[in-house]
């Protein structure tokens, strides 16, 4: 029958000696009433599924608010702490499952999964990630990630599952900084090591480190020109080996390394800038100005000609303009984020106009070009 007379026994909460409720007790109340079975299920669920005061819920905490800004080529430890579920019952607690993932460009990638002493790492992150404190402190599931690249920017999710419970937290990480090749206006391979240092400083940058150049290489950077690095070594990154760019790697892609060189030897240089405190800007209508006129144009706007490093930094943040413009060192360049054939070919990057066909020399100061200005933040 759809409705029946049932005799049901329900556990009832009773106050303790201190006036607090305890659950469950084993006092029963006999109910003899016609009830719909759906009602019975609801009542039973209230009593059987309600957590007791002795259970501690699974919780996660990432004590940082994003975005977290981290320099290119460095490392980061993303903190994540878990308060594991526990019960006063004699049954052993369930070993939690820890998972780290990252969402970048709309694609979610699993970094690692860990349970107890077993840790499975995505091959793409091999030797770059670890749960440093997990073995000694299972409640610390912080993720260490090294050799940071721009492709590591994204939203990182720390997720822990224990039995039927799960919890997750997300934090954004953004990798800052850009490595770029720089050549003297006089021609290729014109810098001693000290001159290379001064050249990078003169455009608002510093000499790149080997780790920074390697990170740029893994992001796809290629340049077949040997350049100084901060440790006094000379290297260059090659994605597609070819004649004249084989270096020391027997036709394999990678960063070519000449080793530590005599500081008086002459090469180009790889510079690095992490961020700029201000904005690179330009007139919506491309200008046709000489170098001197470009300086006056920026000055009239309460600004100054942008440096090469500032333009590279703006490019790394998304500046895209197919109009070659003057910079403070007398070079003419333009930033391309979305490659197109009429704007420097199929590769993104900061394009340079050279005076000579062998890619040397800056344009004549009287030549007419657009202009890129820079205005610093008032607080900087």
Order of alpha helices (4+ residues) and beta strands (2+ residues): beta-beta-beta-beta-alpha-beta-beta-beta-beta-beta-beta-beta-beta-beta-beta-beta-beta-alpha-beta-alpha-beta-beta-beta-beta-beta-alpha-beta-alpha-beta-beta-beta-beta-beta
